[in-house]
């Protein structure tokens, strides 16, 4: 019976280490949850705030993660437009801006931008209906592929969200 040369044993050991490393990387990638699709920038009155997604899911909205530290605060005085810029990963999908504001009577109102089709725009500028309206919050919503029938028609699941709280001092 022939014995293996020292070189053959070393090459075999190195090959085994490489194979094990590749398997470990593949297993980690396959079992890792979704990651945040990037940062959104909110800007108003010469100031800006950039924030990561507070909630993010895979495209089917079945595997989700969150980042409780993802929050942004920005001063947005009345009659000041809010500019929103999303990363390319979001602009390549349907997305929308949901927002709340206080009207001149002090009542809280809700609104939404149009839904932006995939690949159409990475930016949106929000101008409230009345100059004295005060923005309270804004939330970028990236939609996933899951669609369900709701009481008012088709509903698209929100895949990721980025939240801005407004400092209205």
DSSP file (Angstrom, degrees, kcal/mol; ACC not computed):
  #  RESIDUE AA STRUCTURE BP1 BP2  ACC     N-H-->O    O-->H-N    N-H-->O    O-->H-N    TCO  KAPPA ALPHA  PHI   PSI    X-CA   Y-CA   Z-CA
    1    1 A X              0   0    0      0, 0.0     2,-0.3     0, 0.0     0, 0.0   0.000 360.0 360.0 360.0 135.7    0.0    0.0    0.0
    2    2 A X        -     0   0    0      1,-0.0     2,-0.3     0, 0.0     0, 0.0  -0.637 360.0-137.8 -87.0 138.8    1.3    3.4   -1.0
    3    3 A X        -     0   0    0     -2,-0.3     2,-0.2     1,-0.1    -1,-0.0  -0.684  25.9-106.3 -93.6 152.4    1.4    6.3    1.5
    4    4 A X        -     0   0    0     -2,-0.3    -1,-0.1     1,-0.1     2,-0.0  -0.501  35.1-114.3 -76.6 143.3    0.4    9.8    0.6
    5    5 A X     >  -     0   0    0     -2,-0.2     4,-1.9     1,-0.1     5,-0.1  -0.343  23.5-113.8 -72.6 159.8    3.1   12.3    0.2
    6    6 A X  H  > S+     0   0    0      1,-0.2     4,-2.2     2,-0.2     5,-0.2   0.887 117.5  54.6 -61.1 -39.9    3.3   15.2    2.5
    7    7 A X  H  > S+     0   0    0      1,-0.2     4,-2.6     2,-0.2    -1,-0.2   0.902 106.3  51.0 -61.9 -42.7    2.4   17.6   -0.3
    8    8 A X  H  > S+     0   0    0      1,-0.2     4,-2.3     2,-0.2    -1,-0.2   0.889 110.1  49.8 -62.9 -40.1   -0.8   15.7   -1.1
    9    9 A X  H  X S+     0   0    0     -4,-1.9     4,-2.3     2,-0.2    -2,-0.2   0.917 112.2  47.4 -65.3 -43.8   -1.8   15.8    2.6
   10   10 A X  H  X S+     0   0    0     -4,-2.2     4,-2.5     2,-0.2     5,-0.2   0.928 113.0  48.1 -64.6 -45.9   -1.2   19.6    2.8
   11   11 A X  H  X S+     0   0    0     -4,-2.6     4,-2.4     1,-0.2    -1,-0.2   0.909 112.2  50.0 -61.7 -42.0   -3.1   20.3   -0.5
   12   12 A X  H  X S+     0   0    0     -4,-2.3     4,-2.1    -5,-0.2    -1,-0.2   0.898 110.8  49.1 -63.1 -41.0   -6.0   18.1    0.7
   13   13 A X  H  X S+     0   0    0     -4,-2.3     4,-2.2     2,-0.2    -2,-0.2   0.914 111.9  48.3 -65.7 -43.4   -6.2   19.9    4.1
   14   14 A X  H  X S+     0   0    0     -4,-2.5     4,-2.3     1,-0.2    -2,-0.2   0.920 111.4  50.6 -62.8 -43.8   -6.2   23.3    2.4
   15   15 A X  H  X S+     0   0    0     -4,-2.4     4,-2.3     1,-0.2    -1,-0.2   0.897 109.3  51.2 -61.4 -41.2   -8.9   22.2    0.0
   16   16 A X  H  X S+     0   0    0     -4,-2.1     4,-2.4     2,-0.2    -1,-0.2   0.908 109.3  50.2 -62.8 -42.9  -11.0   20.9    2.9
   17   17 A X  H  X S+     0   0    0     -4,-2.2     4,-2.4     2,-0.2    -2,-0.2   0.911 111.1  49.2 -62.5 -43.0  -10.7   24.3    4.7
   18   18 A X  H  X S+     0   0    0     -4,-2.3     4,-2.4     2,-0.2    -2,-0.2   0.923 111.2  49.0 -63.1 -45.0  -11.7   26.2    1.6
   19   19 A X  H  X S+     0   0    0     -4,-2.3     4,-2.3     1,-0.2    -2,-0.2   0.920 111.8  48.8 -62.1 -44.4  -14.8   23.9    1.1
   20   20 A X  H  X S+     0   0    0     -4,-2.4     4,-2.4     1,-0.2    -1,-0.2   0.915 110.8  50.9 -62.1 -43.1  -15.8   24.3    4.7
   21   21 A X  H  X S+     0   0    0     -4,-2.4     4,-2.3     1,-0.2    -2,-0.2   0.911 110.4  48.9 -61.9 -43.1  -15.5   28.1    4.5
   22   22 A X  H  X S+     0   0    0     -4,-2.4     4,-2.3     1,-0.2    -1,-0.2   0.915 111.2  49.9 -63.5 -43.1  -17.6   28.3    1.4
   23   23 A X  H  X S+     0   0    0     -4,-2.3     4,-2.4     2,-0.2    -2,-0.2   0.914 109.9  50.9 -62.4 -43.2  -20.3   26.2    3.0
   24   24 A X  H  X S+     0   0    0     -4,-2.4     4,-2.5     2,-0.2     5,-0.2   0.930 110.5  48.9 -61.2 -45.9  -20.3   28.4    6.1
   25   25 A X  H  X S+     0   0    0     -4,-2.3     4,-2.4     1,-0.2    -1,-0.2   0.918 112.2  48.7 -60.6 -44.3  -20.7   31.5    4.0
   26   26 A X  H  X S+     0   0    0     -4,-2.3     4,-2.2     2,-0.2    -1,-0.2   0.897 111.9  48.5 -64.3 -40.5  -23.6   30.0    2.0
   27   27 A X  H  X S+     0   0    0     -4,-2.4     4,-1.8     2,-0.2    -2,-0.2   0.924 111.8  49.1 -65.8 -44.1  -25.4   28.8    5.1
   28   28 A X  H  X S+     0   0    0     -4,-2.5     4,-1.4     1,-0.2    -2,-0.2   0.926 113.1  47.4 -62.1 -44.6  -25.1   32.3    6.8
   29   29 A X  H  < S+     0   0    0     -4,-2.4    -1,-0.2     1,-0.2    -2,-0.2   0.893 112.3  49.8 -63.2 -39.6  -26.3   34.0    3.6
   30   30 A X  H  < S+     0   0    0     -4,-2.2    -1,-0.2     1,-0.2    -2,-0.2   0.809 117.8  38.6 -71.2 -29.5  -29.3   31.6    3.3
   31   31 A X  H  < S+     0   0    0     -4,-1.8    -1,-0.2    -5,-0.2    -2,-0.2   0.554  90.1 106.7-100.1  -8.3  -30.4   32.0    6.9
   32   32 A X     <  -     0   0    0     -4,-1.4     3,-0.1    -5,-0.2    -4,-0.0  -0.454  69.1-123.8 -71.4 142.9  -29.7   35.7    7.4
   33   33 A X        -     0   0    0      1,-0.2    -1,-0.1    -2,-0.1    31,-0.1  -0.079  43.5 -67.0 -73.9-178.2  -32.8   37.9    7.5
   34   34 A X        -     0   0    0     22,-0.2     2,-0.3    29,-0.1    -1,-0.2  -0.267  49.5-139.3 -68.6 158.3  -33.5   40.8    5.2
   35   35 A X        -     0   0    0     22,-0.1     2,-0.1    -3,-0.1    22,-0.1  -0.824  30.8 -84.1-117.2 160.8  -31.3   43.9    5.5
   36   36 A X        -     0   0    0     -2,-0.3     3,-0.1     1,-0.1    20,-0.1  -0.378  33.4-135.8 -62.1 134.6  -32.3   47.6    5.3
   37   37 A X        -     0   0    0      1,-0.2    52,-0.3    -2,-0.1     2,-0.2   0.218  59.7 -80.6 -80.6  18.0  -32.5   48.7    1.7
   38   38 A X        -     0   0    0     51,-0.1    15,-0.5    50,-0.1     2,-0.3  -0.605  59.0 -50.1 117.9-176.6  -30.6   52.0    2.4
   39   39 A X  E     -A   52   0A   0     -2,-0.2     2,-0.4    13,-0.2    48,-0.3  -0.716  35.4-148.0-103.2 148.6  -31.1   55.4    3.9
   40   40 A X  E     -A   51   0A   0     11,-2.7    11,-2.5    -2,-0.3     2,-0.5  -0.905  12.8-145.9-109.8 141.6  -33.8   58.0    3.1
   41   41 A X  E     -AB  50  85A   0     44,-2.5    44,-2.5    -2,-0.4     2,-0.4  -0.941   9.7-167.9-111.9 128.8  -33.0   61.8    3.3
   42   42 A X  E     -AB  49  84A   0      7,-2.9     7,-2.7    -2,-0.5     2,-0.4  -0.937  13.1-177.0-108.7 134.6  -35.6   64.3    4.4
   43   43 A X  E     +AB  48  83A   0     40,-2.5    40,-3.2    -2,-0.4     2,-0.3  -0.997  11.4 158.2-138.9 140.9  -34.7   68.0    3.9
   44   44 A X  E >   -A   47   0A   0      3,-2.4     3,-2.0    -2,-0.4    38,-0.1  -0.948  65.5  -0.7-158.8 137.0  -36.5   71.3    4.7
   45   45 A X  T 3  S-     0   0    0     36,-0.4     3,-0.1    -2,-0.3    37,-0.1   0.794 128.3 -51.2  57.0  33.4  -35.4   74.9    5.2
   46   46 A X  T 3  S+     0   0    0      1,-0.3     2,-0.3     0, 0.0    -1,-0.3   0.394 120.3  96.8  86.5  -3.6  -31.7   74.2    4.6
   47   47 A X  E <   -A   44   0A   0     -3,-2.0    -3,-2.4    28,-0.2     2,-0.3  -0.791  51.1-169.3-113.6 159.9  -31.5   71.3    7.1
   48   48 A X  E     -A   43   0A   0     -2,-0.3     2,-0.4    -5,-0.2    -5,-0.2  -0.974  13.3-158.0-145.9 161.1  -31.6   67.6    6.5
   49   49 A X  E     -A   42   0A   0     -7,-2.7    -7,-2.9    -2,-0.3     2,-0.4  -0.993   9.0-158.2-139.9 132.2  -31.9   64.3    8.3
   50   50 A X  E     +A   41   0A   0     -2,-0.4     2,-0.3    -9,-0.2    -9,-0.2  -0.927  17.8 175.9-113.6 136.5  -30.9   60.9    7.0
   51   51 A X  E     -A   40   0A   0    -11,-2.5   -11,-2.7    -2,-0.4     2,-0.1  -0.989  24.7-129.3-143.3 146.8  -32.4   57.7    8.4
   52   52 A X  E     -A   39   0A   0     -2,-0.3   111,-0.4   -13,-0.2   -13,-0.2  -0.377  51.5 -72.8 -83.7 170.9  -32.3   54.0    7.8
   53   53 A X        -     0   0    0    -15,-0.5   109,-0.3     1,-0.1    17,-0.1  -0.422  31.8-158.0 -67.4 135.9  -35.4   51.8    7.6
   54   54 A X  S    S+     0   0    0    107,-2.5    13,-2.1     1,-0.3     2,-0.3   0.758  85.7  19.1 -83.9 -26.4  -37.2   51.3   10.9
   55   55 A X  E    S+DE  66 161B   0    106,-1.1   106,-2.2    11,-0.2     2,-0.3  -0.993  73.5 174.1-142.0 137.1  -38.9   48.1    9.5
   56   56 A X  E     +DE  65 160B   0      9,-2.5     9,-3.1    -2,-0.3     2,-0.3  -0.995   2.3 178.7-150.1 140.2  -37.8   46.1    6.4
   57   57 A X  E     -D   64   0B   0    102,-1.1     7,-0.2    -2,-0.3   -22,-0.1  -0.833  35.8 -90.6-133.3 167.7  -38.9   42.8    4.8
   58   58 A X    >   -     0   0    0      5,-1.7     3,-2.0    -2,-0.3    -1,-0.1  -0.242  57.1 -90.2 -69.6 172.3  -38.1   40.6    1.9
   59   59 A X  T 3  S+     0   0    0      1,-0.3    86,-3.5     2,-0.1    87,-0.6   0.779 129.8  50.2 -61.7 -28.5  -40.0   41.3   -1.3
   60   60 A X  T 3  S-     0   0    0     84,-0.2    -1,-0.3    85,-0.2    84,-0.1   0.487 108.0-126.3 -86.3  -3.0  -42.8   38.8   -0.3
   61   61 A X  S <  S+     0   0    0     -3,-2.0     3,-0.1     2,-0.2    -2,-0.1   0.904  80.5 111.5  57.6  45.7  -43.1   40.5    3.1
   62   62 A X        +     0   0    0      1,-0.3     2,-0.5     0, 0.0    -1,-0.1   0.625  69.4  47.4-115.4 -26.0  -42.7   37.2    4.9
   63   63 A X  S    S+     0   0    0      2,-0.0    -5,-1.7   -30,-0.0     2,-0.3  -0.959  76.6 174.2-122.5 111.5  -39.3   37.7    6.6
   64   64 A X  E     -D   57   0B   0     -2,-0.5     2,-0.3    -7,-0.2    -7,-0.3  -0.817  16.9-176.3-124.0 157.0  -38.9   41.0    8.4
   65   65 A X  E     -D   56   0B   0     -9,-3.1    -9,-2.5    -2,-0.3     2,-0.3  -0.872  10.5-154.7-136.4 171.1  -36.5   42.8   10.6
   66   66 A X  E     -D   55   0B   0     -2,-0.3     2,-0.4   -11,-0.2   -11,-0.2  -0.972  14.2-148.4-147.1 163.6  -36.5   46.2   12.3
   67   67 A X    >   -     0   0    0    -13,-2.1     3,-2.0    -2,-0.3   -15,-0.0  -0.858   7.6-171.3-133.4  96.2  -34.2   48.8   13.7
   68   68 A X  T 3  S+     0   0    0     -2,-0.4    -1,-0.1     1,-0.3   -14,-0.1   0.687  87.1  60.2 -64.6 -15.9  -35.7   50.5   16.8
   69   69 A X  T 3  S+     0   0    0     -3,-0.1     2,-1.3     1,-0.1    -1,-0.3   0.561  77.0 104.5 -85.1  -9.0  -32.8   53.1   16.6
   70   70 A X    <   +     0   0    0     -3,-2.0     2,-0.3   -17,-0.1    93,-0.2  -0.595  48.0 127.9 -79.0  95.7  -33.8   54.2   13.1
   71   71 A X        -     0   0    0     -2,-1.3     2,-0.4   -21,-0.1    93,-0.1  -0.994  36.4-163.6-147.3 148.8  -35.5   57.6   13.8
   72   72 A X  E     -f  164   0B   0     91,-0.8    93,-2.9    -2,-0.3     2,-0.4  -0.985   1.2-165.7-134.0 144.2  -35.1   61.0   12.4
   73   73 A X  E     +f  165   0B   0     -2,-0.4     2,-0.3    91,-0.2    93,-0.2  -0.997  13.3 172.1-129.9 134.9  -36.2   64.4   13.7
   74   74 A X  E     -f  166   0B   0     91,-1.8    93,-2.1    -2,-0.4     2,-0.5  -0.999  34.0-120.4-144.3 138.9  -36.3   67.6   11.6
   75   75 A X  E     +f  167   0B   0     -2,-0.3     2,-0.4    91,-0.2   -28,-0.2  -0.702  33.5 175.1 -79.2 123.9  -37.6   71.1   12.1
   76   76 A X        -     0   0    0     91,-0.9    59,-0.3    -2,-0.5     4,-0.1  -0.839  14.3-157.8-132.2  93.4  -40.1   71.8    9.4
   77   77 A X    >   -     0   0    0     -2,-0.4     3,-1.0     1,-0.1    58,-0.1  -0.231  37.9 -79.4 -65.7 160.2  -41.9   75.2    9.9
   78   78 A X  T 3  S+     0   0    0      1,-0.2    54,-0.2    54,-0.1    56,-0.1  -0.226 118.4  26.0 -54.8 151.3  -45.3   75.9    8.3
   79   79 A X  T 3  S+     0   0    0     54,-0.6     2,-0.5    51,-0.3    -1,-0.2   0.746  93.3 123.3  63.3  26.6  -45.1   76.8    4.6
   80   80 A X    <   -     0   0    0     -3,-1.0    -1,-0.2    -4,-0.1    48,-0.1  -0.972  59.8-131.0-118.5 118.4  -41.8   74.9    4.2
   81   81 A X        -     0   0    0     -2,-0.5     2,-0.6    46,-0.1   -36,-0.4  -0.315  14.2-137.2 -64.3 149.4  -41.7   72.2    1.6
   82   82 A X  E     - C   0 126A   0     44,-2.2    44,-3.2   -38,-0.1     2,-0.4  -0.953  13.7-155.3-109.3 119.1  -40.3   68.8    2.6
   83   83 A X  E     -BC  43 125A   0    -40,-3.2   -40,-2.5    -2,-0.6     2,-0.4  -0.814   9.1-165.3 -95.4 133.3  -37.9   67.2    0.1
   84   84 A X  E     -BC  42 124A   0     40,-3.1    40,-2.0    -2,-0.4     2,-0.4  -0.972   6.6-173.8-122.1 130.2  -37.6   63.4    0.2
   85   85 A X  E     -BC  41 123A   0    -44,-2.5   -44,-2.5    -2,-0.4     2,-0.3  -0.988   6.1-166.4-126.4 124.1  -34.9   61.4   -1.5
   86   86 A X        -     0   0    0     36,-3.0   -46,-0.2    -2,-0.4   -48,-0.0  -0.741  27.7-102.1-105.5 154.8  -34.9   57.6   -1.5
   87   87 A X    >>  -     0   0    0     -2,-0.3     4,-2.5   -48,-0.3     3,-1.4  -0.285  36.2-105.3 -70.1 162.1  -32.1   55.2   -2.4
   88   88 A X  H 3> S+     0   0    0      1,-0.3     4,-1.7     2,-0.2    31,-0.2   0.833 119.6  63.9 -56.5 -34.7  -32.0   53.5   -5.8
   89   89 A X  H 34 S+     0   0    0    -52,-0.3    -1,-0.3     1,-0.2   -51,-0.1   0.811 111.3  37.6 -61.1 -29.2  -33.1   50.2   -4.2
   90   90 A X  H X4 S+     0   0    0     -3,-1.4     3,-2.2   -53,-0.2    -2,-0.2   0.871 111.6  56.5 -87.3 -43.4  -36.3   51.9   -3.2
   91   91 A X  H 3< S+     0   0    0     -4,-2.5    28,-3.3     1,-0.3    29,-0.5   0.746  98.9  63.8 -60.7 -22.9  -36.8   54.0   -6.4
   92   92 A X  T 3< S+     0   0    0     -4,-1.7    -1,-0.3    26,-0.3     2,-0.3   0.459 106.9  49.5 -79.6  -0.1  -36.6   50.7   -8.3
   93   93 A X  S <  S-     0   0    0     -3,-2.2    26,-0.2    24,-0.1     2,-0.2  -0.806 105.3 -77.9-128.6 168.5  -39.8   49.6   -6.6
   94   94 A X        +     0   0    0     49,-0.3    49,-2.6    -2,-0.3     2,-0.3  -0.525  59.9 166.8 -67.3 135.5  -43.3   51.1   -5.9
   95   95 A X  E     -HG 116 142B   0     21,-1.5    21,-3.2    47,-0.2     2,-0.3  -0.967  16.2-174.2-148.0 164.7  -43.1   53.6   -3.1
   96   96 A X  E     - G   0 141B   0     45,-1.9    45,-3.1    -2,-0.3     2,-0.5  -0.981  24.0-123.0-155.1 157.0  -45.1   56.4   -1.5
   97   97 A X  E     - G   0 140B   0     17,-0.4    16,-2.6    -2,-0.3     2,-0.4  -0.951  22.9-168.7-108.4 121.2  -45.0   59.1    1.2
   98   98 A X  E     +IG 112 139B   0     41,-2.8    41,-3.0    -2,-0.5     2,-0.3  -0.857  17.3 172.3-101.7 144.0  -47.6   59.0    3.9
   99   99 A X  E     -IG 111 138B   0     12,-2.5    12,-2.6    -2,-0.4     2,-0.4  -0.984  25.9-147.4-150.6 158.9  -47.8   62.1    6.2
  100  100 A X  E     +IG 110 137B   0     37,-2.0    36,-3.0    -2,-0.3    37,-1.5  -0.959  21.0 174.8-125.1 148.0  -49.8   63.7    8.9
  101  101 A X  E     -IG 109 135B   0      8,-2.3     8,-3.6    -2,-0.4     2,-0.5  -0.978  30.8-119.3-148.3 160.9  -50.3   67.4    9.5
  102  102 A X  E     -IG 108 134B   0     32,-3.0    32,-2.5    -2,-0.3     6,-0.2  -0.900  30.5-144.1-102.7 124.8  -52.2   69.8   11.7
  103  103 A X    >   -     0   0    0      4,-2.7     3,-2.5    -2,-0.5    30,-0.0  -0.249  36.6 -88.5 -80.9 175.0  -54.6   72.2    9.8
  104  104 A X  T 3  S+     0   0    0      1,-0.3    -1,-0.1     2,-0.1    -2,-0.0   0.758 129.5  54.9 -58.1 -24.9  -55.2   75.8   10.9
  105  105 A X  T 3  S-     0   0    0      2,-0.1    -1,-0.3     1,-0.0     3,-0.1   0.510 120.4-109.7 -84.6  -4.3  -58.0   74.7   13.2
  106  106 A X  S <  S+     0   0    0     -3,-2.5     2,-0.2     1,-0.3    -2,-0.1   0.445  71.6 140.6  91.5   0.6  -55.6   72.3   15.0
  107  107 A X        -     0   0    0      1,-0.1    -4,-2.7    -5,-0.1     2,-0.4  -0.568  54.8-119.6 -79.1 139.8  -57.2   69.1   13.6
  108  108 A X  E     -I  102   0B   0     -2,-0.2     2,-0.3    -6,-0.2    -6,-0.2  -0.664  34.4-172.3 -80.6 128.7  -54.8   66.3   12.6
  109  109 A X  E     -I  101   0B   0     -8,-3.6    -8,-2.3    -2,-0.4     2,-0.3  -0.847  11.8-143.4-118.6 155.1  -55.1   65.4    8.9
  110  110 A X  E     +I  100   0B   0     -2,-0.3     2,-0.3   -10,-0.2   -10,-0.2  -0.900  21.8 170.3-117.9 149.9  -53.6   62.5    6.9
  111  111 A X  E     -I   99   0B   0    -12,-2.6   -12,-2.5    -2,-0.3     2,-0.3  -0.960  16.7-152.9-150.2 169.1  -52.3   62.5    3.4
  112  112 A X  E     -I   98   0B   0     -2,-0.3   -14,-0.2   -14,-0.2     3,-0.1  -0.996  16.5-129.9-143.9 145.0  -50.4   60.5    0.8
  113  113 A X        -     0   0    0    -16,-2.6    13,-0.0    -2,-0.3   -14,-0.0  -0.303  49.9 -80.4 -74.8 173.1  -48.3   61.3   -2.2
  114  114 A X        -     0   0    0      1,-0.1     2,-0.5    -2,-0.1   -17,-0.4  -0.364  54.0 -99.0 -63.4 160.2  -49.1   59.5   -5.4
  115  115 A X        -     0   0    0    -19,-0.1     2,-0.5    -3,-0.1   -19,-0.2  -0.751  37.9-136.5 -80.5 128.0  -47.6   56.0   -5.6
  116  116 A X  B     -H   95   0B   0    -21,-3.2   -21,-1.5    -2,-0.5     3,-0.1  -0.773  16.5-128.8 -91.0 125.7  -44.4   56.2   -7.6
  117  117 A X    >   -     0   0    0     -2,-0.5     3,-1.9   -23,-0.2     4,-0.5  -0.292  42.7 -74.9 -68.7 155.4  -44.0   53.4  -10.1
  118  118 A X  T 3  S+     0   0    0      1,-0.3   -26,-0.3   -26,-0.2    -1,-0.2  -0.243 115.9   6.1 -53.9 132.0  -40.7   51.4  -10.2
  119  119 A X  T 3  S+     0   0    0    -28,-3.3    -1,-0.3   -26,-0.2   -27,-0.2   0.531  99.5 107.2  76.8   7.2  -37.8   53.3  -11.7
  120  120 A X  S <  S-     0   0    0     -3,-1.9     2,-0.3   -29,-0.5    -2,-0.1   0.914  84.4 -12.5 -87.8 -43.4  -39.7   56.6  -12.1
  121  121 A X        -     0   0    0     -4,-0.5    -1,-0.3   -30,-0.3    -2,-0.1  -0.971  33.1-160.7-159.9 141.4  -38.2   58.9   -9.5
  122  122 A X  S    S+     0   0    0     -2,-0.3   -36,-3.0    -3,-0.1     2,-0.3   0.377  81.2  61.4 -97.5   3.2  -36.0   58.8   -6.4
  123  123 A X  E     +C   85   0A   0    -38,-0.2     2,-0.3   -32,-0.1   -38,-0.2  -0.925  50.7 174.4-132.9 154.3  -37.3   62.2   -5.1
  124  124 A X  E     -C   84   0A   0    -40,-2.0   -40,-3.1    -2,-0.3     2,-0.5  -0.962  17.3-149.6-153.1 140.4  -40.5   63.9   -4.0
  125  125 A X  E     -C   83   0A   0     -2,-0.3     2,-0.5   -42,-0.2   -42,-0.2  -0.965  14.5-150.1-115.6 121.3  -41.3   67.3   -2.6
  126  126 A X  E     +C   82   0A   0    -44,-3.2   -44,-2.2    -2,-0.5     2,-0.5  -0.780  15.3 179.7 -92.4 125.3  -44.2   67.6   -0.3
  127  127 A X        -     0   0    0     -2,-0.5   -46,-0.1   -46,-0.2     4,-0.1  -0.993  26.5-130.7-122.5 120.9  -46.1   70.9   -0.1
  128  128 A X        -     0   0    0     -2,-0.5     5,-0.0   -48,-0.1     7,-0.0  -0.286  22.7-109.7 -71.0 158.2  -49.0   71.0    2.3
  129  129 A X  S    S+     0   0    0      1,-0.1     2,-0.4     2,-0.0    -1,-0.1   0.838 100.3  34.5 -59.7 -39.0  -52.5   72.2    1.1
  130  130 A X  S >  S-     0   0    0      1,-0.1     3,-2.1     0, 0.0   -51,-0.3  -0.945  79.4-126.6-123.3 140.4  -52.5   75.5    3.1
  131  131 A X  T 3  S+     0   0    0     -2,-0.4   -52,-0.2     1,-0.3    -1,-0.1   0.766 110.1  51.7 -56.4 -28.5  -49.5   77.7    4.0
  132  132 A X  T 3  S+     0   0    0    -54,-0.2    -1,-0.3   -53,-0.1   -54,-0.1   0.470  81.5 116.8 -90.9  -1.2  -50.3   77.6    7.7
  133  133 A X    <   -     0   0    0     -3,-2.1   -54,-0.6     1,-0.1     2,-0.6  -0.382  58.5-141.6 -62.6 144.2  -50.6   73.8    7.9
  134  134 A X  E     -G  102   0B   0    -32,-2.5   -32,-3.0   -56,-0.1     2,-0.1  -0.946   9.5-132.1-115.4 117.0  -48.0   72.2   10.2
  135  135 A X  E     +G  101   0B   0     -2,-0.6   -34,-0.3   -59,-0.3   -59,-0.2  -0.427  24.8 178.5 -62.9 136.1  -46.4   68.9    9.2
  136  136 A X  E     -     0   0B   0    -36,-3.0    30,-2.2     1,-0.4     2,-0.3   0.768  60.3 -13.5-106.7 -44.0  -46.4   66.4   12.0
  137  137 A X  E     -GJ 100 165B   0    -37,-1.5   -37,-2.0    28,-0.2    -1,-0.4  -0.988  50.6-157.2-157.5 159.2  -44.7   63.3   10.5
  138  138 A X  E     -GJ  99 164B   0     26,-2.1    26,-3.1    -2,-0.3     2,-0.4  -0.996   7.9-170.8-142.1 143.0  -43.7   61.7    7.2
  139  139 A X  E     -GJ  98 163B   0    -41,-3.0   -41,-2.8    -2,-0.3     2,-0.4  -0.956  15.1-146.3-140.4 117.6  -43.2   58.1    6.4
  140  140 A X  E     -GJ  97 162B   0     22,-2.1    22,-1.7    -2,-0.4     2,-0.5  -0.691  20.4-162.0 -78.2 132.6  -41.7   56.6    3.2
  141  141 A X  E     -GJ  96 161B   0    -45,-3.1   -45,-1.9    -2,-0.4     2,-0.5  -0.973   7.6-161.4-122.3 119.5  -43.4   53.3    2.4
  142  142 A X  E     -GJ  95 160B   0     18,-2.7    17,-3.4    -2,-0.5    18,-1.5  -0.870  20.8-136.9 -97.0 128.0  -41.8   50.8    0.0
  143  143 A X  E     - J   0 158B   0    -49,-2.6   -49,-0.3    -2,-0.5    15,-0.2  -0.615  13.2-149.6 -90.9 146.2  -44.3   48.3   -1.3
  144  144 A X  E     -     0   0B   0     13,-2.8   -84,-0.2    -2,-0.3   -85,-0.1  -0.250  32.1 -96.8 -98.4-171.0  -43.6   44.6   -1.6
  145  145 A X  E    S+     0   0B   0    -86,-3.5     2,-0.4    -2,-0.1   -85,-0.2   0.611  88.5 104.5 -86.2 -13.4  -45.0   42.0   -4.0
  146  146 A X  E     -     0   0B   0    -87,-0.6    11,-2.4    11,-0.1     2,-0.4  -0.567  48.1-178.7 -76.5 126.5  -47.7   40.7   -1.7
  147  147 A X  E     + J   0 156B   0     -2,-0.4     2,-0.3     9,-0.2     9,-0.2  -0.972   1.8 179.4-124.8 137.6  -51.2   41.9   -2.7
  148  148 A X  E     - J   0 155B   0      7,-2.6     7,-3.2    -2,-0.4     2,-0.6  -0.931  34.0-105.9-134.6 161.3  -54.4   41.1   -0.9
  149  149 A X  E     - J   0 154B   0     -2,-0.3     5,-0.2     5,-0.2     2,-0.2  -0.780  43.6-179.2 -88.1 119.7  -58.1   41.9   -1.3
  150  150 A X  E >   - J   0 153B   0      3,-3.4     3,-1.5    -2,-0.6     5,-0.0  -0.520  45.5 -90.9-109.3-179.8  -59.1   44.5    1.3
  151  151 A X  T 3  S+     0   0    0      1,-0.3     3,-0.1    -2,-0.2    -2,-0.0   0.763 127.6  40.9 -64.0 -24.9  -62.5   46.2    2.0
  152  152 A X  T 3  S-     0   0    0      1,-0.4     2,-0.3     2,-0.0    -1,-0.3   0.121 127.0 -84.4-109.8  20.5  -61.6   49.1   -0.4
  153  153 A X  E <  S+ J   0 150B   0     -3,-1.5    -3,-3.4     2,-0.0    -1,-0.4  -0.807  86.3   2.5 115.1-157.9  -60.0   47.0   -3.1
  154  154 A X  E     - J   0 149B   0     -2,-0.3     2,-0.4    -5,-0.2    -5,-0.2  -0.408  61.0-158.9 -69.9 140.7  -56.5   45.7   -3.6
  155  155 A X  E     - J   0 148B   0     -7,-3.2    -7,-2.6    -2,-0.1     2,-0.5  -0.984   4.6-149.2-123.4 132.4  -54.0   46.3   -0.8
  156  156 A X  E     - J   0 147B   0     -2,-0.4    -9,-0.2    -9,-0.2     2,-0.2  -0.858  22.6-121.0-101.0 131.5  -50.2   46.2   -1.2
  157  157 A X  E     -     0   0B   0    -11,-2.4   -13,-2.8    -2,-0.5     2,-0.5  -0.465  25.0-118.7 -71.6 139.8  -48.1   45.1    1.8
  158  158 A X  E     - J   0 143B   0    -15,-0.2   -15,-0.3     1,-0.2     3,-0.1  -0.700  27.8-174.5 -81.3 123.4  -45.6   47.6    3.0
  159  159 A X  E     +     0   0B   0    -17,-3.4  -102,-1.1    -2,-0.5     2,-0.3   0.877  65.5   3.9 -86.1 -43.0  -42.1   46.1    2.7
  160  160 A X  E     -EJ  56 142B   0    -18,-1.5   -18,-2.7  -104,-0.2     2,-0.3  -0.988  61.5-160.2-145.6 151.5  -40.0   48.8    4.3
  161  161 A X  E     -EJ  55 141B   0   -106,-2.2  -107,-2.5    -2,-0.3  -106,-1.1  -0.991   6.6-166.8-136.7 145.5  -40.7   52.1    6.2
  162  162 A X  E     - J   0 140B   0    -22,-1.7   -22,-2.1    -2,-0.3     2,-0.4  -1.000  20.5-154.3-127.9 127.6  -38.6   55.2    7.0
  163  163 A X  E     - J   0 139B   0     -2,-0.4   -91,-0.8  -111,-0.4     2,-0.5  -0.876  12.9-169.9-117.4 135.3  -40.0   57.6    9.6
  164  164 A X  E     -fJ  72 138B   0    -26,-3.1   -26,-2.1    -2,-0.4     2,-0.4  -0.984   7.8-159.4-117.7 126.6  -39.5   61.3   10.2
  165  165 A X  E     -fJ  73 137B   0    -93,-2.9   -91,-1.8    -2,-0.5     2,-0.5  -0.878  20.7-132.2 -99.5 138.6  -40.9   63.0   13.3
  166  166 A X  E     -f   74   0B   0    -30,-2.2     2,-0.8    -2,-0.4   -91,-0.2  -0.787   3.4-146.2 -99.3 130.9  -41.2   66.8   12.9
  167  167 A X  E     -f   75   0B   0    -93,-2.1   -91,-0.9    -2,-0.5   -31,-0.0  -0.846  19.8-179.1 -88.1 111.8  -40.0   69.2   15.5
  168  168 A X              0   0    0     -2,-0.8    -1,-0.1     1,-0.2   -90,-0.1   0.011 360.0 360.0-107.9  29.3  -42.6   72.0   15.3
  169  169 A X              0   0    0    -92,-0.0    -1,-0.2     0, 0.0   -92,-0.0   0.525 360.0 360.0 -60.3 360.0  -41.1   74.4   17.9
